[in-house]
């Protein structure tokens, strides 16, 4: 897990990225920079740079946030039961730095296992595959 202090996180991240990753917030739907991203590449945790998703696992779900059907092999994303807001959901967090990423639902593409990772854009950086 991360050894950064809250002040170090505040200095490293934008205010919205801090709110989402460190305080469990959510960015407004349809506002994230990575929703329409379609180039080949990898998506990394904005806090620690761990590869979380690849472009081959991304799909257009219409949910308002970037959606992925599969996490990257080395991601080891942590799942936590979330009973906030009067509903039962599964929160997802980075296993390396404990950043809140979003939630995973069971309404994704069946041919890929049926999951939909609904991830806040501000939690991710995109690195285009140059090959």
Secondary structure, DSSP 8 states (H G I E B T S, - for coil): -----HHHHHHHS-HHHHHHHHH-----TT--TTTT--SSEEEEETTT--EEEEGGGEE--SSSSEEESS--TTT--EEEEE-GGGS-EEEEE-TTT--EEEEEES-S-GGGTS-EEEE-GGGEEEEE---
